[in-house]
């Protein structure tokens, strides 16, 4: 009985939520629930804990952003400053595209 699989089809999301709630109340572990659209509140009914992935992605993105700003500041203001048309070496608006790209890259790789 430990390896039994139960398949069920419901035509309404509220019916699915109530059936899952009843199964969990009876002690049956529901591991997956498939739907062509998101069913809000189903995770709580199934007893699935919240993932820490968004928190990790935020901190990886913060590291990527910090690295991008530090790298551009070091390269453009200290290591190889160039006078191009009288523009300042340390111009934050020009850092936006590279900072955004490195934030997304490091967050997705992390």
CORKA-V633533 format. One record per backbone hydrogen bond with DSSP energy under -1.0 kcal/mol. NH is the residue of the N-H (numbers start at 1). CO is the residue of the C=O. E is the energy in kcal/mol with one decimal. If there is no record, write none. Layout:
# CORKA-V633533
nh/co/e
NH/CO/E
NH/CO/E
This chain:
# CORKA-V633533
nh/co/e
4/1/-1.2
16/12/-1.8
17/13/-2.3
18/14/-2.2
19/15/-2.3
20/16/-2.6
21/17/-2.2
22/18/-2.0
23/19/-2.3
24/20/-2.3
25/21/-2.0
26/22/-1.5
27/24/-1.1
28/23/-2.4
42/39/-1.3
45/41/-1.4
46/42/-2.0
48/43/-2.3
56/52/-2.1
57/53/-2.9
58/54/-2.1
59/55/-2.1
60/56/-2.5
61/57/-2.5
62/58/-2.4
63/59/-2.1
64/60/-2.4
65/61/-2.6
66/62/-2.5
67/63/-2.5
68/64/-2.2
69/65/-2.4
70/66/-2.5
71/67/-2.8
72/68/-2.4
73/69/-2.4
74/70/-2.8
75/71/-2.7
76/72/-2.6
77/73/-2.0
78/74/-1.4
79/74/-3.2
80/75/-1.8
87/84/-1.6
95/92/-1.5
99/95/-2.4
100/96/-2.6
101/97/-2.3
102/98/-2.5
103/99/-2.0
104/100/-2.3
105/101/-2.4
106/102/-2.5
107/103/-2.1
108/104/-2.2
109/105/-2.3
110/106/-2.2
